[in-house]
Amino acid sequence: MKKEQAYKPVLMWEMLNTTREEDGLLNSKYIAERAKVPGGWLVISQFNIGGAHGLVFLPDPNHAWDGGSLQ
């Protein structure tokens, strides 16, 4: 029988504000979240409908990215 660990790390996701200039192919909202990890961010994105999604590591050692895109 496995021993339970007293401490289990938790990955905390933060919802990012998103917008699109056009509705695009699926006419769907896009959802994006980020999690602060050592050396940067994990960013996951997906359409509000359907199964298309992606996960990337964004290097940012000082965690300076505010979650927005450049204008």
GIDA-V426621 format. One record per backbone hydrogen bond with DSSP energy under -1.0 kcal/mol. NH is the residue of the N-H (numbers start at 1). CO is the residue of the C=O. Records with the same first field share a line. If there is no record, write none. Layout:
# GIDA-V426621
NH->CO / CO
This chain:
# GIDA-V426621
14->34
16->32
31->46
33->44
34->14
35->42
37->40
40->37
41->58
42->35
43->56
44->33
45->54
46->31
47->52
48->29
54->45
56->43
58->41
60->39
63->60
